[in-house]
Amino acid sequence: MPTNCEGTPYGWMLIEQKKTTIISMVLAAWASQNKSGTIYTSGRLGDSGYYLVTQFDPDN
């Protein structure tokens, strides 16, 4: 969890549906049991409290 995302509900972050490449990378990493990496965010999405993921770099 990025330190700037403290306070997001349940510790969750949001990847917008139109960001299909990022979604695919996260799902592939999760399926390969590699559940760690660097997450870049762009701030909160309105009043939802969730932070938007803009980039994900999985650890090797």
C-alpha positions in Angstrom: 0.0 0.0 0.0 1.5 3.4 -1.0 1.9 5.6 2.0 -0.1 8.4 0.4 -3.2 6.0 0.3 -3.6 5.6 4.0 -7.3 5.8 4.9 -8.7 4.3 1.7 -11.6 2.0 2.6 -10.4 -1.6 3.3 -7.0 -0.7 2.0 -8.3 -1.1 -1.6 -7.3 0.9 -4.6 -9.1 1.4 -7.9 -8.0 0.6 -11.5 -10.3 2.2 -13.9 -12.0 -0.2 -16.4 -10.5 1.6 -19.4 -6.9 0.8 -18.0 -7.0 -2.7 -19.4 -3.2 -3.0 -19.7 -2.7 -2.3 -15.9 -5.6 -4.7 -15.1 -4.0 -7.5 -17.2 -0.6 -6.9 -15.5 -2.1 -7.1 -12.0 -4.1 -10.2 -12.7 -1.1 -11.9 -14.3 1.1 -11.1 -11.3 -1.6 -12.3 -8.9 -2.1 -15.6 -10.8 1.6 -16.3 -10.8 1.6 -15.8 -7.0 3.8 -12.7 -7.3 1.6 -10.4 -5.2 4.2 -7.6 -4.6 5.4 -4.7 -6.7 5.5 -1.0 -6.9 2.1 0.8 -7.3 1.8 4.4 -8.5 -1.3 6.4 -7.8 -2.8 9.7 -8.9 -4.9 10.6 -5.9 -8.5 9.9 -4.7 -11.4 9.4 -7.0 -13.9 12.0 -5.9 -15.8 11.2 -2.7 -15.3 7.4 -3.0 -12.1 7.5 -0.9 -10.4 5.0 -3.3 -7.0 5.9 -4.9 -6.6 5.5 -8.6 -3.8 3.2 -9.8 -1.9 4.7 -12.7 1.0 2.2 -13.0 2.0 -1.2 -11.5 5.5 -2.6 -11.7 5.6 -6.2 -10.4 8.7 -7.4 -8.4 10.7 -10.1 -10.2 
